[in-house]
Each structure stands twice: as structure tokens, then as C-alpha cells.
Amino acid sequence: MDSLGSSWLPTQTLILQISLIFGLSSPSPDSQAVKYPSSSCTLKRTVGTSVQLTLTSPLHPNVREIEWNWKSEDDEKTRLLVSWKPQTPNPDWYELEEIYKHRLNLTEMAFLSIRNLTMEMSGLYTAKIKFNSGKSNEEEFRLCLYDPIPHPQIQILSSSNTSGWCNISLECEIPGNAGNLTVTWLSQGLPRHLKQRGILPNSRNLSLSLPISHINSHLTCVVSNPAEEKNATLHLEDICPWRGSLQSKWLWLGILLMVLMVSLGAGVWIWMRKKMQTRRGGSTLLPEASGLKATPQALPTEESTNLQTDVTNSLDSPYEEISFQRHLKVHVLMPSHW
């Protein structure tokens, strides 16, 4: 366990596949990296971008003229581009093809600026600085141009879980004509003893096995050329779900459903109980309401005494006492009026 823990560097980026260069069977003729190694290129740009050739020599007062020329890599022909003299307000441009005429510009410091680069504009650019003393100095710039890199995508060829390990096979897919590009697989959060298998030279494929309990990391496919690079990232948790986390999700889902069912049952029971109580309360109050609406009875007379006595005999004893008391009260109170 100690050796396993010491081999983990969560924040360190590990290079899984170092500079796998995949090329076509016949290299693309437009790629300048085929003719010249990237180390010999002074400037590296992508087609469609801009570049500025900056002179390192300061403009001394004894500078008589600065002349720019360009030697194309396609036809090995040297073209005079522009001549700049301090005493003239505007530079003198030489005859150029229409495709290059509106893409070149000279700054106030006699720097050559080129915009909307095309593959044909690669080559050797030379600034010849002429002094009043008759001496001259030259500064060279080798411009190498590359096709833009399309956005790569990581395709999952296969994935399986066996004995606590996640086995995956990936491909870094690059749309269109890939040309001469470098593919590098990077990872973060994976162990040093990462097991790789099936990685072939000159291939964009990557096959590896990793512990399923350590899949909280990601893989990055980096596609680059000497001018730029683009990448795509894949989170391993999306293709290697941890079984423990899956089981815990199902457990929490079951608990949630149980709580909802219990809450629903309790709500239905409370509602039915309140409904029954409402019905019982209504049945006990109805006789009282009807009794309140009854017409008041007149005081008993001598003629109705016998009838009232017969009626009260059929009632319970409390009603008999009340009726008897009322009868006594009537006979007792009558002499007082006299």
C-alpha cells in the first residue's frame, strides 16, 4: 500500500504517449516541416494569420537605405519587395504579383508586416541595411507556414470493467487531412504504474488499464505542429463509472422513493380522518339546529295537564321531573296573581 500511495502524484501531469507522430504514407507537399526542420525556422505561423519581421539593428542616422527581398521556397526565386530611404516620405514598392501586393506593409521603423499568410509566402526574407559609408548588413528571417489544426475529438473504441480495473481503448480523431502532426496523450491524477498496452508506433490510438477506484481524472489528447496546438479532454468517470458510486446512487434513490411513499400515505390518512370528523360533527349538530327552529310551546293549562301527564309518562325520568316542576310552578304562582 505504501508503494502504491507513493507512486501517486495527483497534480502531476504524466505523459502517456510521447510525441507519437503520425504521417501520411507520402508527406504533404504543403508542409514546410518536411523541407526544413522546425529548428531552422525563425518564424512559425499558421496559414491565414499575420506576421511582422522586426529588425534587431537600430536605425542609425548613417543608414542610407533598407531593402527587403524574399526568396520563395517553391521556385527558389528571389524577389525584391520594397526599398526604404530615410529622406523619402514613402517607401518604393517593386512590381509584385497581385496576390502579394495588398498583403505587405512597411512600418515607420522599416519592419516588414505580412497579413493573411498563404502557404506560398513561406521562405527566406532578407533585410539588407546599407550605410552611408558603403558598408551593409543583412538580417534574415526564415518563415515556415503550417496548415491550421482542426479540433480533435476523442473517440471511445471500447471499454470494459474486469476485476476492479477499467480497460479502455481510445482514438484521437482529427477531421480532414491531418498532414504532419504530433499527437501526445497527457493525463492528470493517474498512477505512475499505469498499465499501457496495444500502443502502436505512428498511431493515434491509446489503450490502457487503470484501477476503477481511481478514475477521478482525465485524459487529454494534444495535437500540435510547430506553429500551434489544440487539444481535447475526456473525463474517465464518464466511461468508467465506479460501481460503489452507482450502488450508492441506487440506494439513495430507493430511500427517496420510500420517503415519498410514506409521506403520501400519511397525507391520505390525515385527509380521510379529517373528513370523517367533519361528517360526525355535522350529524350531531343537525337535531339542535332543528330544535331551535321549533315553535315555542304554550304554558300548560288544566285541560292539557292530563294530556301532558300521559305524554311525560312515556319519557325518561329527567323529562318527568322537569314537566312536574313546571306544573307545580304554574299552580303555585297562580294565587299570587289574585
C-alpha positions in Angstrom: 0.0 0.0 0.0 2.9 2.4 0.8 4.5 1.9 -2.6 1.2 2.4 -4.3 0.5 5.6 -2.4 3.9 6.9 -3.1 3.5 6.4 -6.8 0.5 8.7 -7.0 1.0 12.4 -7.8 -2.5 13.8 -8.3 -1.3 17.2 -9.5 1.5 15.9 -11.8 0.9 15.5 -15.5 2.1 12.3 -16.9 3.0 11.8 -20.5 1.4 8.6 -21.5 2.4 8.6 -25.1 5.4 10.7 -26.0 5.2 12.5 -29.4 3.5 10.0 -31.5 4.0 11.5 -34.9 1.5 10.1 -37.4 2.1 11.0 -41.0 0.7 10.1 -44.4 2.4 7.5 -46.5 3.6 10.4 -48.7 4.2 13.7 -46.8 2.1 16.6 -47.7 4.0 18.9 -50.2 2.5 22.0 -48.5 4.1 21.2 -45.1 7.2 23.3 -44.6 8.3 21.0 -41.8 9.1 18.4 -44.5 11.6 20.6 -46.3 13.1 22.4 -43.2 13.3 21.2 -39.6 11.4 23.4 -37.2 14.7 24.4 -35.5 15.8 26.2 -38.7 12.6 28.3 -38.9 13.0 31.8 -37.4 9.2 32.4 -37.5 6.5 29.8 -37.4 2.9 30.7 -38.3 -0.3 29.2 -39.4 -1.9 29.9 -42.8 -4.4 32.8 -42.5 -2.6 34.6 -39.7 -0.2 37.6 -39.8 3.5 38.2 -39.0 5.8 41.1 -38.5 9.6 40.9 -39.4 11.3 43.0 -36.7 14.8 44.3 -37.3 17.2 43.9 -34.4 19.6 46.6 -35.6 18.6 50.1 -34.6 18.1 52.8 -37.3 21.3 54.8 -37.1 21.4 58.3 -38.7 24.0 57.0 -41.2 21.6 54.4 -42.6 21.2 55.2 -46.3 18.7 52.5 -47.4 16.9 49.4 -46.2 15.9 46.9 -48.9 13.7 43.9 -48.3 13.8 40.8 -50.6 12.1 37.4 -50.5 13.3 34.1 -51.7 10.4 31.7 -52.2 10.7 28.1 -51.2 8.7 26.9 -54.2 10.6 28.3 -57.1 13.9 29.4 -55.4 13.4 32.8 -57.0 14.5 36.0 -55.2 12.0 38.9 -55.4 12.7 42.5 -54.5 9.9 43.7 -52.3 10.5 47.3 -51.1 13.1 49.9 -50.7 13.1 52.4 -47.8 15.2 55.6 -47.6 15.1 57.9 -44.6 15.0 61.1 -46.8 11.9 59.9 -48.6 8.4 60.1 -47.1 7.1 56.8 -48.7 8.8 53.5 -49.4 9.2 52.3 -53.0 7.5 49.1 -53.8 8.7 46.8 -56.6 6.4 45.1 -59.0 4.7 42.2 -57.3 2.1 39.7 -58.2 -1.5 40.7 -57.4 -1.8 38.0 -54.8 1.0 39.6 -52.7 0.6 43.3 -53.4 -2.0 44.1 -50.8 -0.7 41.8 -48.1 2.6 43.6 -47.5 3.2 46.7 -45.4 6.2 48.6 -44.1 6.1 50.3 -40.7 7.8 53.5 -39.7 10.7 51.5 -38.3 11.1 49.7 -41.6 9.6 46.5 -40.2 8.0 44.3 -42.8 4.4 43.3 -42.0 2.6 40.5 -43.8 -1.1 39.7 -43.3 -3.4 36.8 -44.4 -0.5 34.5 -45.0 -0.7 31.8 -47.6 1.4 28.6 -47.9 3.2 30.1 -50.9 4.5 33.1 -48.8 6.9 30.9 -46.8 10.6 31.2 -47.4 13.6 33.3 -46.6 13.1 37.1 -46.1 16.2 39.3 -46.0 16.6 42.9 -45.0 19.7 44.5 -46.4 20.7 47.6 -44.4 23.0 49.9 -46.4 25.0 52.6 -44.7 26.5 55.9 -46.0 29.9 54.5 -45.5 29.3 51.9 -48.2 29.1 49.0 -45.8 26.0 46.9 -45.5 24.4 44.5 -43.0 21.8 41.7 -43.5 19.2 40.2 -41.3 17.4 37.0 -42.4 14.1 35.6 -41.4 13.0 32.1 -42.4 9.2 32.0 -42.3 7.7 28.5 -42.0 3.9 28.1 -42.5 1.7 25.3 -41.5 -1.9 24.4 -42.1 -4.4 25.1 -39.3 -5.0 22.2 -37.0 -8.7 21.1 -36.9 -10.2 20.5 -33.5 -9.5 16.9 -32.4 -12.1 14.6 -30.8 -11.5 11.6 -28.5 -13.4 8.5 -29.7 -14.1 5.6 -27.3 -13.4 2.4 -29.3 -14.1 0.0 -26.4 -14.4 0.0 -22.6 -14.9 -2.9 -20.1 -14.6 -3.5 -16.3 -12.8 -6.6 -15.2 -11.5 -7.5 -11.7 -11.6 -3.9 -10.4 -9.8 -2.5 -13.5 -11.2 -0.3 -16.3 -9.9 -1.3 -19.7 -10.3 1.4 -22.4 -9.2 1.9 -26.0 -9.3 5.4 -27.3 -8.6 7.2 -30.6 -7.6 10.8 -31.1 -9.6 11.6 -34.2 -8.6 14.6 -36.3 -11.0 15.6 -39.0 -9.8 16.3 -42.6 -6.3 16.0 -43.9 -4.1 15.6 -40.8 -0.8 16.3 -42.5 2.3 16.1 -40.4 1.1 16.5 -36.8 2.3 15.4 -33.4 -0.1 13.6 -31.0 0.6 13.5 -27.3 -1.5 11.9 -24.7 -1.5 13.6 -21.3 -3.1 12.5 -18.0 -3.6 14.0 -14.6 -4.4 12.1 -11.4 -3.3 8.6 -12.7 -0.8 6.4 -11.0 2.8 6.1 -12.3 2.4 2.4 -12.8 -0.3 3.0 -15.3 -0.5 -0.1 -17.4 -0.4 0.6 -21.2 -0.9 -2.0 -23.8 -1.5 -2.0 -27.5 0.1 1.4 -28.3 1.5 1.1 -31.8 4.0 3.4 -33.4 2.7 6.1 -35.8 -0.8 5.7 -34.3 -3.3 7.9 -32.7 -4.7 5.1 -30.6 -4.3 4.6 -26.9 -5.1 1.5 -24.8 -4.7 1.4 -21.1 -5.9 -0.2 -17.9 -6.4 1.7 -14.6 -7.9 0.9 -11.2 -11.6 1.5 -11.2 -11.4 3.1 -7.8 -9.1 5.9 -9.1 -11.0 7.2 -12.1 -11.5 10.7 -10.9 -9.1 12.0 -13.5 -9.0 12.8 -17.2 -7.0 12.2 -20.4 -6.1 14.9 -22.9 -5.2 14.4 -26.5 -2.9 17.2 -27.7 -2.4 17.7 -31.4 0.3 20.1 -32.4 2.6 21.3 -35.1 5.5 23.8 -34.7 3.1 26.8 -35.0 0.1 25.8 -32.8 -1.6 23.1 -30.8 -5.2 22.1 -30.0 -6.5 19.5 -27.5 -9.5 17.5 -26.4 -10.2 16.2 -22.9 -12.1 13.1 -21.8 -13.2 12.6 -18.2 -12.6 8.9 -17.3 -15.5 8.9 -14.8 -17.9 9.2 -17.8 -16.7 5.9 -19.3 -15.6 4.0 -16.2 -18.3 4.5 -13.6 -17.3 3.3 -10.2 -19.6 0.5 -9.1 -19.6 1.7 -5.5 -20.9 5.1 -6.5 -23.5 3.5 -8.8 -24.8 1.4 -5.9 -24.9 4.3 -3.6 -26.9 6.3 -6.2 -29.5 3.4 -6.4 -29.6 3.2 -2.6 -30.3 7.0 -2.2 -32.9 6.7 -4.9 -34.7 3.8 -3.1 -34.6 5.8 0.2 -36.1 8.8 -1.6 -38.9 6.8 -3.1 -39.7 5.2 0.3 -39.8 8.7 2.0 -42.2 9.9 -0.7 -44.5 6.9 -0.3 -44.6 7.3 3.5 -45.3 11.0 3.2 -48.1 10.3 0.6 -49.7 7.6 2.8 -49.6 9.9 5.9 -51.2 12.7 3.9 -54.0 10.5 2.7 -54.7 9.1 6.2 -54.8 12.6 7.7 -57.2 13.8 5.0 -59.6 10.8 5.5 -59.6 11.3 9.3 -60.5 15.0 9.0 -63.2 14.1 6.5 -64.7 11.5 8.9 -64.6 14.0 11.8 -66.4 16.6 9.7 -69.2 14.1 8.9 -69.6 13.2 12.6 -69.8 16.8 13.7 -72.5 17.6 11.1 -74.8 14.7 12.3 -74.7 15.8 16.0 -75.5 19.4 15.2 -78.4 18.8 12.9 -81.1 18.0 15.7 -80.1 21.0 17.8 -80.5 23.3 14.8 -84.0 21.8 14.1 -84.9 22.2 17.7 -84.0 25.9 17.7 -86.3 26.5 14.8 -89.4 24.8 16.5 -92.2 27.0 17.7 -92.3 27.8 21.4 -94.8 25.8 23.5 -97.6 27.4 25.4 -97.9 27.1 29.2 -99.9 24.0 30.2 -103.4 24.6 31.3 -105.7 22.4 33.3 -107.2 20.9 30.1 -103.8 19.9 28.8 -102.4 18.7 32.1 -103.8 15.3 31.8 -102.6 15.1 28.2 -99.2 16.3 29.2 -99.1 13.8 32.0 -99.8 11.0 29.7 -97.1 12.1 27.3 -94.5 12.5 30.1 -95.1 9.1 31.4 -93.7 7.7 28.2 -90.5 9.8 28.6 -87.4 9.2 30.8 -87.3 10.3 34.4 -85.4 13.6 33.8 -88.1 14.8 31.5 -90.7 13.8 34.0 -89.1 15.8 36.8 -88.9 18.9 34.5 -92.5 18.5 33.5 -93.7 18.1 37.1 -91.8 21.1 38.2 -93.3 23.2 35.5 -96.7 22.1 36.6 -96.1 22.9 40.2 -94.7 26.3 39.4 -97.9 27.1 37.5 -100.2 26.2 40.4 -98.0 27.9 43.0 -97.8 31.1 41.1 -101.5 31.5 40.3 -102.6 32.5 43.8 -100.1 35.3 43.8 -101.9 37.0 41.0 -105.0 37.0 42.9 
